[in-house]
Amino acid sequence: MPRTIWSGAISFGPVTVPVDVQSATENPGIQFHQYHLADGGRARVRKVCELDGREGAQSEIGKATSTRKTRSSRSLTMS
């Protein structure tokens, strides 16, 4: 039996709807994939450096932010 995590109500003007949020009880086992329309092959995501064209491992990938004035602002932490 699912356990209620939260109980409350949502109001839409004069109408109030009671709501119970319950924890998931099973894993549906559904997985979504992207595929190439032309031949049905699986499409993967690869992280390739735009400067040298090499594919980078996850440990070599850092995070950065961009603004309109600067192309990117590199962070010193790797993740």
C-alpha positions in Angstrom: 0.0 0.0 0.0 1.5 3.4 -1.0 2.3 5.8 1.8 1.0 9.4 1.6 3.9 11.8 1.6 1.8 15.0 1.5 -1.8 15.9 1.8 -3.3 19.2 1.0 -5.6 21.1 -1.4 -5.2 23.1 -4.6 -7.6 26.1 -5.1 -8.6 27.4 -8.5 -10.7 30.4 -7.7 -13.9 29.1 -6.0 -13.0 25.5 -6.6 -10.8 23.5 -4.1 -9.5 20.1 -5.1 -8.1 17.8 -2.4 -4.7 16.3 -3.3 -2.6 13.4 -1.8 1.0 12.8 -3.0 2.0 9.2 -2.6 5.4 7.5 -2.9 6.1 5.3 -5.9 5.4 1.6 -5.3 7.0 0.1 -8.4 9.5 0.7 -11.1 7.7 0.6 -14.5 11.0 -0.4 -16.2 10.4 1.9 -19.2 13.5 3.5 -20.7 13.6 6.1 -23.5 16.3 6.2 -26.1 17.1 8.5 -29.1 17.7 6.8 -32.4 18.7 7.7 -35.9 15.6 7.9 -38.1 17.4 6.8 -41.3 18.6 3.4 -40.1 17.3 2.9 -36.6 20.7 3.0 -34.9 21.0 4.2 -31.4 22.0 7.9 -31.0 24.5 8.5 -28.2 25.7 11.7 -26.5 29.5 12.2 -26.8 31.4 15.1 -25.2 33.8 16.3 -27.9 36.1 19.3 -27.5 35.4 22.0 -30.1 39.1 23.0 -30.2 41.0 19.8 -30.7 38.1 17.4 -31.7 38.9 14.8 -29.1 36.2 13.1 -27.1 36.7 13.9 -23.4 36.1 11.6 -20.4 33.6 12.8 -17.7 36.5 13.5 -15.4 38.0 16.0 -18.0 34.7 18.0 -18.3 34.3 21.2 -16.2 31.4 23.6 -15.8 31.2 27.2 -17.0 28.7 30.0 -17.4 28.2 32.4 -20.3 27.0 35.9 -20.6 26.3 38.2 -23.5 29.6 40.1 -22.9 31.9 37.1 -22.4 31.9 33.9 -24.3 32.5 31.8 -21.2 33.6 32.0 -17.6 35.5 28.9 -16.6 35.3 27.5 -13.1 38.3 25.9 -11.4 36.4 22.9 -10.1 36.1 19.8 -12.2 33.0 17.6 -12.0 
